[in-house]
């Protein structure tokens, strides 16, 4: 069918607005990358725009030669792997029974209200810290995972997705002798890949970007997750405060500025999680829509 003139104008205008908005969102990122690859003199003179000037890898050499970067990276990878397994497992086990009708799960309404209250109220930072401390989890990766093991937002997405699956499919499985867990594993989970991919993306990004809990629960800098380490670099790094002895022991610092080093750290910490997004993006919109429109 031929589009009307007003439709064509709308499409052109819409594409132009979205393209301009996308470019404006990318400008700070492009500038950050350009600064990270630029020399000290041009960065200090504020001459770097969207392209590196006097190209250098000094900032990245400093980042990747620092053993603390790899310790923090390994801690974050461990956190993401364990956190994803705990979060996705508990999310499924909570969402599946809550997706049933009251005639199947008698106390469904009580549990729904119990979990919904946690979205509005929490125990607070100090009580949570005291619980984590009494459990002996300080300086442990589990202190970064267990306090947020069940996120109600993820549960709601999975719950609504499960409720959108036709009941007749599960009834057929139950008639053939399958139990509830078998029905969950063989019927619901294979049909829920878009929602699982969406929740997985949220979980991975959430654990990767979290920094505050690492600052609270980790007393040893060697146990800092990557983003906590990045936060300490961004807020506390000041190369101008280094003495002559430090510069003599590490001459490469003469090629750096705090701004270029912070830019390199931010980019190095962001790239790994960016590689995950393309593999899950095709499920993202479908999972969000189907997990949110059902009652």
C-alpha positions in Angstrom: 0.0 0.0 0.0 1.2 3.5 -0.8 1.9 5.7 2.1 0.2 9.1 2.4 2.3 12.3 2.3 1.6 12.9 5.9 2.9 9.4 6.8 6.1 10.0 4.8 6.7 13.3 6.5 6.1 11.7 9.9 8.6 8.9 9.1 11.3 11.3 7.9 10.8 13.6 10.9 10.8 10.6 13.3 14.0 9.1 11.9 15.7 12.5 12.0 14.8 13.2 15.6 15.8 9.7 16.7 19.1 9.9 14.8 19.9 13.3 16.3 19.0 12.0 19.8 21.2 8.9 19.3 24.1 11.0 18.2 23.8 13.3 21.2 23.8 10.3 23.5 27.0 9.0 21.8 28.9 12.2 21.8 30.1 12.0 25.4 31.2 8.3 24.9 33.1 9.2 21.7 34.8 12.1 23.5 35.7 9.9 26.4 37.3 7.4 24.1 39.2 10.1 22.2 40.5 11.5 25.5 41.7 8.1 26.6 43.9 7.8 23.4 45.2 11.4 23.5 48.5 12.7 24.8 48.8 14.6 28.1 49.5 18.0 26.4 46.4 18.1 24.3 44.1 16.8 27.1 45.4 19.4 29.5 44.9 22.1 26.8 41.3 20.8 26.3 41.8 20.3 22.6 40.3 16.9 22.2 36.9 16.6 20.5 35.6 13.5 18.9 38.9 12.3 17.5 42.1 11.4 19.4 45.0 13.9 19.0 48.6 12.8 19.4 47.6 9.2 19.6 49.0 7.3 22.6 48.3 4.1 24.5 50.0 5.3 27.7 46.7 5.4 29.7 45.8 1.8 28.7 49.3 0.6 29.4 49.0 2.0 32.9 45.5 0.4 33.4 46.5 -3.1 32.1 49.8 -3.1 33.9 48.1 -2.6 37.2 47.6 -6.0 39.1 44.6 -4.5 41.0 42.6 -4.2 37.7 42.8 -7.9 37.1 42.0 -8.8 40.7 38.9 -6.6 40.5 38.0 -8.0 37.1 38.2 -11.6 38.4 36.0 -10.6 41.4 33.4 -9.1 39.1 33.4 -12.1 36.8 32.9 -14.3 39.8 30.1 -12.1 41.1 28.3 -12.0 37.8 28.5 -15.7 37.3 27.3 -16.7 40.8 24.9 -13.8 40.9 23.2 -14.7 37.7 22.8 -18.3 38.8 21.3 -17.4 42.1 19.1 -14.5 40.8 17.7 -16.4 37.8 17.1 -19.6 39.8 15.2 -17.9 42.6 13.3 -15.7 40.2 12.0 -18.7 38.4 11.2 -20.6 41.6 9.2 -17.6 42.9 7.5 -16.6 39.7 6.3 -20.0 38.7 4.0 -20.7 41.7 2.8 -17.1 41.9 1.7 -17.4 38.2 -1.0 -20.0 39.2 -4.6 -19.3 40.0 -5.9 -19.3 43.5 -7.6 -22.6 43.0 -4.2 -24.2 42.3 -2.1 -22.2 44.8 -4.4 -21.5 47.7 -2.3 -18.8 49.4 -1.1 -17.1 46.3 -2.5 -13.7 47.3 -0.7 -13.7 50.6 2.7 -14.4 49.0 2.1 -11.8 46.3 1.5 -9.1 48.9 4.5 -10.4 50.9 6.8 -10.0 48.0 5.3 -6.7 46.8 5.9 -5.1 50.2 9.7 -5.6 49.6 9.5 -3.4 46.5 8.4 -0.4 48.7 10.1 -1.1 52.1 13.5 -2.4 53.0 15.3 -3.0 56.2 17.7 -0.2 55.6 21.5 -0.1 55.1 22.6 -0.4 58.7 20.4 -3.5 59.6 21.4 -5.1 56.3 25.1 -4.5 57.0 24.6 -6.0 60.6 23.0 -9.1 59.1 25.7 -9.6 56.5 28.4 -9.0 59.2 26.8 -11.5 61.7 26.6 -14.1 58.9 30.4 -13.7 58.4 30.0 -12.6 54.8 32.2 -9.5 55.0 34.9 -9.6 52.3 33.1 -12.5 50.7 31.6 -12.5 47.2 28.3 -13.7 48.7 27.8 -10.4 50.5 27.4 -8.9 47.0 24.9 -11.5 45.9 22.6 -12.7 48.7 21.2 -9.4 50.0 19.7 -8.8 46.5 19.1 -12.4 45.6 15.4 -12.0 44.8 14.4 -8.9 42.8 10.7 -8.4 42.7 10.9 -6.5 39.4 12.4 -9.6 37.7 9.8 -11.8 39.4 7.0 -9.7 38.0 8.4 -10.0 34.5 8.7 -13.8 34.7 5.3 -14.1 36.5 3.4 -12.2 33.8 5.2 -14.1 31.0 4.3 -17.4 32.6 0.7 -16.4 32.9 0.7 -15.6 29.2 1.5 -19.2 28.3 -1.7 -21.2 27.5 -2.8 -23.4 30.4 -3.8 -26.2 28.1 -0.1 -26.9 27.4 0.7 -27.5 31.0 -2.6 -29.4 31.5 -1.5 -31.8 28.7 1.9 -32.3 30.4 0.3 -33.0 33.8 -2.2 -35.4 32.2 0.8 -37.3 30.7 2.2 -37.7 34.2 4.6 -34.8 34.5 4.9 -33.1 38.0 5.1 -29.4 38.6 8.9 -29.2 38.4 8.9 -31.3 35.2 6.3 -29.0 33.8 8.4 -26.0 34.7 11.5 -27.4 33.1 10.0 -29.0 30.0 7.1 -26.7 29.2 7.5 -23.2 30.7 11.3 -22.6 30.5 11.7 -23.5 26.8 8.7 -21.2 25.9 10.1 -18.4 28.1 13.5 -17.7 26.4 12.6 -14.1 25.5 11.7 -13.3 29.1 14.7 -15.3 30.5 17.0 -13.4 28.1 15.6 -10.0 29.3 15.9 -10.9 32.9 19.4 -12.2 32.3 20.4 -8.9 30.7 19.1 -7.0 33.7 20.9 -9.3 36.1 24.3 -9.1 34.3 24.2 -5.4 33.9 23.1 -4.9 37.5 25.9 -7.0 38.9 28.5 -5.6 36.6 27.6 -1.9 37.3 27.1 -2.3 41.1 29.8 -0.5 43.1 28.3 0.8 46.3 27.8 -2.7 48.0 31.5 -3.5 47.2 32.5 -0.3 49.0 30.3 -1.2 52.0 31.0 -5.0 52.4 34.6 -5.2 51.2 37.2 -3.9 53.7 40.2 -5.0 51.6 40.9 -3.2 48.3 42.1 -6.5 46.8 38.5 -7.7 47.1 36.9 -4.7 45.4 34.7 -5.5 42.4 35.7 -3.7 39.1 33.2 -0.9 39.4 34.1 -0.2 43.1 37.7 0.0 42.0 36.7 2.3 39.2 34.8 4.5 41.6 37.9 4.9 43.8 40.0 5.8 40.8 37.5 8.3 39.4 36.9 10.1 42.8 40.3 9.8 44.4 42.9 9.8 41.6 45.0 13.0 41.5 48.3 12.6 39.6 49.4 16.1 40.7 49.7 14.9 44.2 52.3 12.3 43.3 55.8 13.0 44.6 59.0 12.8 42.6 59.8 9.4 44.0 56.6 7.9 42.5 57.3 9.5 39.2 60.8 8.2 39.2 59.6 4.7 39.9 57.0 4.9 37.2 58.0 7.3 34.4 55.0 6.5 32.3 53.0 8.7 34.7 54.6 11.7 33.1 52.6 10.9 30.0 49.3 10.8 31.7 46.7 13.1 33.1 44.0 12.2 35.6 41.3 12.8 33.0 42.9 10.5 30.3 43.5 7.8 32.9 39.9 8.0 34.2 38.6 7.9 30.6 40.7 4.8 29.9 39.5 3.1 33.1 35.8 3.8 32.3 36.1 2.5 28.8 38.0 -0.6 29.8 35.4 -1.4 32.4 32.5 -0.8 30.1 33.6 -2.8 27.0 33.1 -6.4 28.4 29.5 -5.9 29.3 28.8 -4.2 25.9 29.8 -7.5 24.1 27.0 -9.3 26.0 24.2 -7.0 24.8 24.1 -7.9 21.1 23.5 -11.5 21.9 20.4 -10.7 24.1 19.1 -7.6 22.4 16.9 -9.5 19.9 14.9 -11.0 22.9 14.8 -7.8 24.9 11.8 -5.9 23.4 9.7 -9.1 23.1 10.5 -10.1 26.6 9.7 -6.7 28.1 6.4 -6.5 26.2 5.2 -10.0 26.8 6.3 -9.8 30.5 4.5 -6.6 31.2 1.1 -6.6 29.4 -0.5 -9.6 31.0 -2.6 -9.2 34.1 
